Amino acid sequence: MAEPESYPEADRIEGCPHPRETTTLFGQETAVGGFLDAWRTGRLHHAWLLRGPRGIGKATLAYRIARAVIAQPGDTGGGLFGEAEPAVPGTLETPPDCPVQARIEAQGEPRLFVLRRNWDLDKKRLQTRIVVDNVRALRQFLGLSAADGGWRVIIVDPADEMNLNAANALLKLLEEPPSKTLFLMVCHAPAGLLPTIRSRCRTLDLTPLTAEPLAWALEQAGAQIDRDSADHLAALAGGSVGQSISLTAEDGLAQYARLVAVLAQGQKINRSAMTALAEKCAGRNNDARYRLTIWLLQLLVSRLAKAAATGQAPPGPGMGEAELAAAVAHSPAQSGPWAETLARISATTRHAMAVNLDPAQCVLDTLLEIDATLARVRSVAA
């Protein structure tokens, strides 16, 4: 189902090619092999759950599967006893001149339906959830005959953005799937799905990318980085291409180093340093920096909580982080305060963004919360 090109797409990461336009998938050979093995051996389940963190290639894999399956010749029914099933390929690759690939990139493939948050024409914004009306449109799609008797593919991206009514409506389709219909459910947080939906899907687990495949994926997306940066990005972004793009676009590695340095200043965070960080996030033009700064602050707190719990310095980019952890996150007794702080700032910043509170004030409040935690953990005996 195509949407006007001028409307934002909920499943596009800013700065990255859309998954339907991405030609190569890096670092997910195990997941690809698992699907191909099921296809080759005649165990092609009608519904697959593609699980893993955001931005590691789940949607890219879904589109690669869709291209390969749709490109297979359909049943012609010719001959006295009918034609045999078409041969199953040993790869998900399709030729560069494949018409299916061209139609999918143009959002004009009649055998593919993408279930996602759509643009709300009345409110002039993206839907906040996948709603039951989206699933009704899918029902209409499935009511049509498949061209050439071939497979139809539904990509749900992501499945954990469905509200309860939409999830229940989709469940009915999964319980009685039409013939030769393949559901590919991209999922960042499987625990948020209905257990009945999970039980009707086979799973493909995708893993965070290590430095080398992450560097390849970033190069494909148009980002040029050196190997040291790839190592740092893999550590901070959790192997996510999408998060890595955000980090590189907003000079995120340098911003993370600045945050570490601010937290490491003596017994308390310097108020002028707090104010300077907050003011750089003010205004509409700094929305990307604001969101990145909030995410980096939450990431830093989570890494300090883990360092305290495990007694090990945070792995990855350095930037003075190990020294900071040695001062404020060296004891299991310090893990609790950091974990509690992470829960609080996650909730308050999520609310602030939902109701459009002042970005500078949100950053300042977050830093003040972290500052109070610093005072608590410094008083905890090792």
Disulfide bonds with the S-S distance in Angstrom:
none
